[in-house]
Amino acid sequence: MEFTTVLFYIFALLLTVSGLKVITSRNPVASALFLVLAFFNAAAIWMLLQAEFLGILLVLVYVGAVMVLFLFVVMMLDINLDVLRKDFKRFVPMATIVGAIIVVETALILWHGYGATVQPVRDTTAAAVAGAGSTADWSNTRLIGKVIYTDYIFAFEVAGLILLVAIIAAIALTTRHQKDSKRQRISDQVSVRRQDRVRVVKMPAEVAPAPEATEPATAATASATAAAGAAPAAKA
């Protein structure tokens, strides 16, 4: 057995174990870390297959950007696992049906690609292209781009459309319309009227008390004070 074959089995075993730990781990942070390990092992397998561009792209994009972002989001969010697992049994039948459909479709694709194929898949390596007499000095990255944008352009566009739908669905699921949160509504701003911006409130005018009303009260207060002073003098 060659050394590259031994490395392939080691990386494949680590990839399988880390993938299982992603879906079985109770801690979301641990699941994200196991997913990072799975990406590293997948990149190593790509390197063994002499697909250096795909391996480096997997490490830089998914491990260096996407998974680090997921890890920070999971660590910052206060996730209540008890609430998430409360209705888990209710969705088990539907999840089982969806999983079975995915497994059947994957099996059909693999059977059609490997079991029922009489002729091997067209080789697009540099040596095979050199035999054709053209693009002998093409790099691995250029060959991948040529195959993607010529033979698999429809599948590539479908994959991009699926990713776009996933992004829109994620935004729609995370958007919460709360009553106490302020949101900008362009339609309300465009259709605003003058009556909506300024409101005129009519209030009755305040009337100051008449000065004559205070003079009798002052005289009565002065007479009461004089009477109170005369009472002790009369007793003496």
C-alpha positions as CSV (number, residue, x, y, z in Angstrom):
1,M,0.0,0.0,0.0
2,E,1.3,3.4,-1.0
3,F,1.9,6.2,1.5
4,T,-0.6,8.5,-0.2
5,T,-3.3,5.8,0.2
6,V,-2.5,5.5,3.9
7,L,-2.8,9.3,4.3
8,F,-6.1,9.2,2.4
9,Y,-7.6,6.7,4.8
10,I,-6.4,8.7,7.8
11,F,-7.8,12.0,6.5
12,A,-11.1,10.3,5.5
13,L,-11.5,8.7,8.9
14,L,-10.8,12.0,10.7
15,L,-13.3,13.7,8.3
16,T,-16.0,11.1,9.0
17,V,-15.5,11.3,12.8
18,S,-15.5,15.1,12.9
19,G,-18.6,15.2,10.7
20,L,-20.4,12.9,13.1
21,K,-19.3,15.0,16.0
22,V,-20.7,18.1,14.3
23,I,-24.3,16.8,14.5
24,T,-24.0,14.9,17.7
25,S,-22.2,17.4,19.9
26,R,-24.4,19.1,22.5
27,N,-22.3,22.3,22.6
28,P,-22.7,24.6,19.5
29,V,-19.1,25.9,19.9
30,A,-17.7,22.4,19.9
31,S,-19.8,21.6,16.8
32,A,-18.3,24.6,15.0
33,L,-14.8,23.6,16.0
34,F,-15.4,20.0,14.7
35,L,-16.7,21.5,11.5
36,V,-13.4,23.4,11.1
37,L,-11.5,20.2,11.6
38,A,-13.7,18.5,9.0
39,F,-12.8,21.3,6.5
40,F,-9.1,20.9,7.2
41,N,-9.3,17.2,6.5
42,A,-11.3,17.7,3.3
43,A,-8.6,20.2,2.2
44,A,-5.9,17.7,2.9
45,I,-7.8,15.1,0.7
46,W,-8.0,17.7,-2.1
47,M,-4.2,18.2,-1.8
48,L,-3.7,14.5,-2.1
49,L,-5.8,14.6,-5.3
50,Q,-3.5,17.3,-6.7
51,A,-6.2,19.9,-6.5
52,E,-4.2,22.5,-4.7
53,F,-6.5,25.4,-5.7
54,L,-9.6,23.7,-4.2
55,G,-7.7,22.8,-1.0
56,I,-6.4,26.3,-0.4
57,L,-9.7,27.8,-1.3
58,L,-11.5,25.6,1.2
59,V,-9.1,26.6,4.0
60,L,-9.1,30.3,3.2
61,V,-12.8,30.8,2.5
62,Y,-14.6,28.4,4.7
63,V,-12.2,27.9,7.6
64,G,-10.7,31.4,7.6
65,A,-13.8,33.4,6.9
66,V,-17.1,31.6,7.1
67,M,-16.5,29.3,10.1
68,V,-14.7,32.0,12.1
69,L,-17.8,34.2,11.6
70,F,-20.1,31.3,12.7
71,L,-18.0,30.6,15.7
72,F,-18.1,34.2,16.9
73,V,-21.9,34.4,16.3
74,V,-22.5,31.2,18.2
75,M,-20.3,32.4,21.1
76,M,-22.0,35.8,21.3
77,L,-25.6,34.5,21.2
78,D,-27.3,33.3,24.3
79,I,-28.7,30.0,23.0
80,N,-31.2,28.2,25.2
81,L,-30.7,24.5,24.3
82,D,-33.7,23.4,26.4
83,V,-36.1,25.5,24.3
84,L,-34.6,24.3,21.1
85,R,-34.9,20.6,22.1
86,K,-38.4,21.0,23.5
87,D,-40.2,20.2,20.3
88,F,-37.5,17.9,18.8
89,K,-39.6,14.7,18.8
90,R,-42.4,16.4,16.9
91,F,-40.1,17.0,13.9
92,V,-38.5,13.5,13.9
93,P,-40.9,11.9,11.3
94,M,-40.6,14.8,8.8
95,A,-36.8,14.9,9.3
96,T,-36.7,11.1,8.7
97,I,-38.6,11.4,5.4
98,V,-36.4,14.3,4.2
99,G,-33.2,12.4,5.2
100,A,-34.4,9.2,3.4
101,I,-35.1,11.2,0.2
102,I,-31.7,12.8,0.3
103,V,-30.0,9.4,0.8
104,V,-31.9,7.8,-2.0
105,E,-31.1,10.7,-4.4
106,T,-27.4,10.6,-3.4
107,A,-27.4,6.8,-4.0
108,L,-28.9,7.2,-7.4
109,I,-26.4,9.8,-8.4
110,L,-23.5,7.7,-7.2
111,W,-24.8,4.6,-8.9
112,H,-25.3,6.5,-12.2
113,G,-21.8,8.1,-11.9
114,Y,-19.8,5.0,-10.9
115,G,-21.9,1.9,-11.2
116,A,-23.7,2.4,-14.5
117,T,-20.9,4.3,-16.3
118,V,-19.3,2.2,-19.0
119,Q,-16.7,4.7,-20.1
120,P,-14.6,6.6,-17.6
121,V,-15.1,10.3,-16.9
122,R,-13.2,12.6,-19.2
123,D,-9.8,13.3,-17.9
124,T,-9.0,17.0,-17.6
125,T,-5.5,16.9,-16.2
126,A,-2.6,18.6,-17.8
127,A,-1.2,15.4,-19.2
128,A,-4.5,14.5,-20.9
129,V,-4.9,17.9,-22.3
130,A,-1.3,17.8,-23.6
131,G,-2.2,14.7,-25.6
132,A,-5.0,16.6,-27.3
133,G,-2.4,19.1,-28.6
134,S,-3.9,22.2,-26.9
135,T,-3.6,24.0,-23.6
136,A,-0.7,21.8,-22.5
137,D,0.7,24.4,-20.2
138,W,-2.6,25.3,-18.4
139,S,-2.6,25.4,-14.6
140,N,-4.9,23.4,-12.4
141,T,-7.0,26.5,-11.6
142,R,-7.5,27.3,-15.3
143,L,-8.5,23.8,-16.1
144,I,-11.1,23.8,-13.3
145,G,-12.5,27.1,-14.6
146,K,-12.7,25.8,-18.1
147,V,-14.6,22.7,-17.0
148,I,-17.0,24.6,-14.8
149,Y,-17.9,27.3,-17.3
150,T,-18.2,25.0,-20.3
151,D,-19.3,21.5,-19.4
152,Y,-21.0,22.2,-16.0
153,I,-22.2,25.8,-16.5
154,F,-25.9,24.8,-15.9
155,A,-25.1,23.0,-12.7
156,F,-22.9,25.9,-11.6
157,E,-25.8,28.4,-12.1
158,V,-28.2,26.1,-10.3
159,A,-25.9,26.0,-7.3
160,G,-25.6,29.8,-7.3
161,L,-29.4,30.1,-7.4
162,I,-29.7,27.6,-4.5
163,L,-27.2,29.7,-2.4
164,L,-29.2,32.8,-3.2
165,V,-32.4,31.3,-2.0
166,A,-30.7,30.1,1.2
167,I,-29.4,33.6,1.9
168,I,-32.9,35.1,1.3
169,A,-34.5,32.4,3.5
170,A,-32.0,33.0,6.3
171,I,-32.7,36.8,6.3
172,A,-36.4,36.2,6.3
173,L,-36.2,33.8,9.2
174,T,-34.0,36.0,11.3
175,T,-36.0,39.2,10.7
176,R,-38.3,40.0,13.6
177,H,-41.0,42.6,13.5
178,Q,-41.3,43.9,17.0
179,K,-43.6,46.6,18.2
180,D,-40.9,48.5,20.1
181,S,-38.3,48.5,17.3
182,K,-38.2,51.3,14.9
183,R,-38.0,50.4,11.2
184,Q,-37.6,52.6,8.1
185,R,-40.5,52.3,5.7
186,I,-39.8,53.9,2.4
187,S,-43.5,53.8,1.2
188,D,-44.6,55.8,4.3
189,Q,-41.9,58.4,3.7
190,V,-42.8,58.8,0.1
191,S,-46.6,59.1,0.7
192,V,-46.3,61.5,3.6
193,R,-48.6,64.6,3.7
194,R,-48.3,68.0,5.3
195,Q,-51.0,67.1,7.8
196,D,-48.9,64.1,8.9
197,R,-45.8,66.2,9.7
198,V,-47.3,69.2,11.5
199,R,-50.2,69.1,13.9
200,V,-51.9,72.3,15.1
201,V,-53.2,72.1,18.6
202,K,-55.8,74.7,19.7
203,M,-55.6,75.7,23.4
204,P,-57.7,78.2,25.3
205,A,-56.0,81.4,26.4
206,E,-55.1,81.8,30.0
207,V,-56.7,84.8,31.8
208,A,-54.8,86.5,34.6
209,P,-56.7,87.2,37.8
210,A,-58.0,90.8,38.4
211,P,-55.9,92.9,40.8
212,E,-59.1,94.1,42.7
213,A,-59.7,90.6,43.9
214,T,-56.4,90.6,45.9
215,E,-56.9,93.9,47.7
216,P,-59.9,92.8,50.0
217,A,-58.0,89.8,50.9
218,T,-55.0,91.9,51.9
219,A,-57.2,94.2,54.0
220,A,-58.8,91.3,55.7
221,T,-55.4,89.8,56.5
222,A,-54.2,93.1,58.0
223,S,-57.3,93.5,60.2
224,A,-57.0,90.0,61.4
225,T,-53.4,90.6,62.4
226,A,-54.3,93.9,64.2
227,A,-57.0,92.1,66.1
228,A,-54.6,89.3,67.2
229,G,-52.2,91.9,68.5
230,A,-54.9,93.8,70.4
231,A,-56.1,90.7,72.2
232,P,-53.0,90.2,74.4
233,A,-53.0,94.0,75.2
234,A,-56.6,93.8,76.5
235,K,-55.8,90.8,78.8
236,A,-52.9,92.7,80.3
